[in-house]
């Protein structure tokens, strides 16, 4: 039995400015007696470790020699952490009073739930949801991620419309509470992903093992987003396209695998052409590189022999439904088309 209930683990890479802004808030507002704080440092060169050691000497620092990315960075760091639950928290997240207790209590009384997340709102526009998670993540039939409160780049104002606890498809890596025994059983995040989509892949694999993923909106945090790679980064675009294909290849049942992969590559190709005619050559190159590297990398991925279908997938195209809803109000009905 782990001697610590919750380990709050922040992965940092040259983010001393975020640590200076958000660590004091985290320490002062986390009023949970059985929690320990960790910062896993991905080989920072900006004085991050010196700041932590001088300001918060009681925070456990895990030093990683180089930037291993989000996936492998957490995998290596969590090997050195002993706790019942891992709270995976971005360095650019501002927590609120009482944020941790509802999440822990939710997992405590539900054996079938392996992962949960808080409601995530924008650190800049606090009445609005934040892109990376909002009030719970889903994917559509073709593997496009979206959230309650965020579809494509459309982000909703939070008016309490998604304040009920709900089973979801994926929890955001910006703020995710996971049972440590489940994390280890899954082998953690997939190192191949480096960053982006790894949390969706992790949740998908948890679901294939029979675990549920939930959002608990009573817990609220605010997220800056784009702290390591800005949203207009060709590298970020490359990782999103490549990792989405890798995730589909790993987790789709055999009878749907190549139909969906083929459809996605066609849709990605259309996106690349659009980037080209918009004069975004670096984005065009990112999509092409993502496809090339997907083909190279898939040879080393071992798929399970039997992959069950899982719930909380939108039965259709979220892209088509979203644009159709603009043309015909109330066309989109998320709840009725998400497979439970």
N, C-alpha and C positions, 0 to 999 in steps of 0.2 A: 504493500500500500504506500503510495506516495505521501511524503510528509508534508508537502505543500498542496493546498487545494488548487490554486490558480497561479500559473506563471504568465505574467504579462511580458511578452517578448517583442521588442521593437528592432527591426532590421534597419541599419543605418549605413548610408554610403555618402560621405561628404555632405551631410545634412546638419551641420552644427547649428545653422540658423533656425532650423525646425526644432531641434532639441532645446535650444535656448527659449524658444517661444512656447512650445507645447509640453515639455517635460514638467515644468513647475505646476502647470494646471493638472496634469495627470497625477502627480504626487499629492497635490492638495485636495483633489476631488475624488480620489479613489479611496473611499472609506470602507474598505473590505479587509477585515483583519487577517484573513488567511491568504494573502497574495504576496508574491515576490516580483520585483521588477528586474528585467534583463534588457540590456542593449547588446545586440550582436552586430559588431562592426565589420563591414565588408572591405577592410583595407583602406579606410579613409585617410586622407592626407591634409585635412582641413582643421585639425585640432579637436575633433569630436571627442576622442577618448580623454584628452587632457581636461576638457570642459566637464565631462561627466565625473571624472575622478576628483576634481577640485570642488565641484558644486554639490554632487550627490554621491558621496563615497560609499553609501550603502547600496547603490544600484550595482547589480552584478554585470560586469562587462565580459563579453565573449569576443575575443579577438580572432578574426579570420584574416589570413595573410593577404588576400587579394579579393577583388570584386567577383564573387561567385554568382551574382544575380540573385533575384528574389527566391527562386525555387531551391537551388542548391545551397544558398546562404542560410535559409531557414532549416533545411535538412541537416546541415552540419551543426548549426547552433543548437537545435533541439535535441541532438544526441547528448548534449551536456546539461540538459535541463530535466529535473525530476519533479513532476507535478501531476495531479489528476487531470487537470484541464490546461490546454495551451490557449492563451489569448494572443492571437497574431494581430499586431497593431502597427499600422504605418506611422512613421515619424511625423507625418504632416496631418495628424488627426488631433482635433480638440475634443476632449471628452466633456461630459456634463455631469452634474451632481447625481450620484446614485446610478450611474450607467452600468456598472458591472453586475450588481446583485440580481436584476431580473434575468439576465442571461444565464448566470450560474444556477439559479433556482429552476429555470426552465429545463436545463439539462439534468439537474439532480433528480427530478421526478419523472423523467421520460427515458426509459431504457432504450426505446426504439429510435430516439433522436441522437445523432452523432455530432451534428454541427448546428450552430445558430449564429445569428448576426443581429446587430442593432439597426435601427433606422439611421441612414446616413444622409446628412444634409450638407449643403454647400457652406464652406467656411467664409466665402465671400458674399453670398446672397442667402442669408440664413432662413429666409422664408421658402427657399427652394430645395428640392432634392439635389443630391450630387450624382454625377454621371456613373461613378464606379460603385454601384450597389443599390442606391436609393432605398426603397422599402422591400428589397428582395429580388433576386435574379431568376430569370427563366431563359430558355432557348426555344427557338421555333423548329419546325420540321427540318429545316436546312442547316441548323446549327448556329443561326445568328443569335447572339445574346441580347437580352433587353431586361428591363426591370419594371417593377411597379413604381411608376413615377418617372421613368425615363425610357423612351422608345427612340431608337436611332439617336439623333442629336437633340431631340425635343425633350426638354426637362420641365416637369410640372412644378407648380407652386404647391407646397405642402399645406393642405387645408384639413388635414385629419382624415382624408379619404382612404388611406391605407394603414390605419392605426390598429387593425386587428392582427393578432398572431396568425401566421399562415405558413403552411408548408410550401416550400419553394424548390427550385432546381439547383441554384447555386448561391453561396454566400460570398460576399466580397472579401478579398484578401486584405482590404484596408482595415477591416475590423471583423475578425472571425474567431469564435470560441469553438474549440474542437476537443473532444475527448482524446487524451494522449494515447490511450491504448488503441483507439481507432486509427489515429495518425500513423502510429508505428505499424499497425496491421496493413495499412495501405502502402507502406514504404514511403510515406510523406509525399511531397510534391514531386513531379517528374523533372529531374535535373535537365533533361533535354530542352525544356521550355525556356529556360533562363529567366524570362519574365513575361507576364501577360498570358491570360487564359489558364494558368496553372491551377488557380483556385476552382475554376469551373470543371476542369479535368478531375481534380481531387474529389469534388462533390459528386460528380457523375460516378466515379468508381465506388464511393461510399454508398451510393444508391443501389448499385448493382450487387452490393453485399447485404442489402436489406435495411440500411439505415436511412433515416429521414433527415432533411435539412429544413430549418425553419427560420423565419424572421420574427423578432420580438420587438415591436416598435416602441414599447414602453422605455426601452433603452435608446438613447439618442446620442449620436456623435456628429461632429462637423469635420469635413474632409477638404483639404486644399485641392488635391488631385494633380497629376502631372508633375509631381515633385522631382522624380528622377529623370524621366523622359517626357518632354513637353508633348502636348496633344498633336502638334503639327510636325512631329519628328518622323522622317522617313524610316528610321530604325524602329520606332514604335509601330508604325504601319506594317513594316516587314514582319515583326514578331507576331502581331495580331493575325495577319493572313496565314503565316506559316503554322503557328500554334493552333489555330482553329482547325486547319486540315489535319494536323497530327492528332488533335483531340477526337475528331470525328473518326479517324482511322482506328484509333485505339478502342473506342467505346461503342460504336454503332453495331447492332446485330448484323450478322453476315447477309441476311436477305435484303437489307437496305443499304449496305455499305457502299458499293460502287455506284449505285444510282444517285445517292446523295453526294458522294465525292465528285462525280461527273457534273452534276447540276451546280455544285458550289464552284467548281473550277470555271464553268461557263460564266457564272455570275461575277466571279472575281475578274475574269477576262474583260467583261463589260465595264467593270469599274476601272480597270487599267486603261482601257481605251478612252474612257471619259477623262481620266487624269491627264492622258497624253494630249487630248484636244484642249484641255484647260491650261496647257503649258506647264503642268506639274510633272516634269520629266523624272525627278527623283522619286515621286510617288509611283509612277509607272514602273520604274526600275525595281522598286521595293516589292511590288506584287509579283513581277516576273521572277525575281530572286527567291521569293517565298515559295513559289510553286516548284522551282528547280530543287530547292533544298528539302522540300517536303518529300519529293521522290527519292532523294538520296537517303534521307533519315528514316523513312518508313521501313526500309529493309532491315534495320536493326531493332524495330519494335516488335515485340512478341504479343500478339493478340490472344485473349482468352479463347478457349475452344467454344465455350457456351457463354454468350453475353445476353442477359435478359433485357427485355424492354423495361424502361422505368417510367415513372409518372412525372407530372409537372412539365410536360413538353407541349408547346403551343402547336395545335394540329393545323398547320398551314404556314404561310409566309407572313412574318410580322411586317416585312417591308411592303408587300402588296396591301395588307390590311391597313397599315398606317396611311399610305397614300390614298387608298380608297376611302378612308374615313374623312380625309380632307375634302374629297370631292362629294361625298355623301355622308353628312353628319350622322353619328351614332352607328356607322357601319361596323366599327370594330367593337368586339365584345370579348375581352380577354378571358374573363372567368369561364364563359361557356365553352371556349375552345382549348382550354388547358386541360390536358389529360390527367385525371386524378387516379 
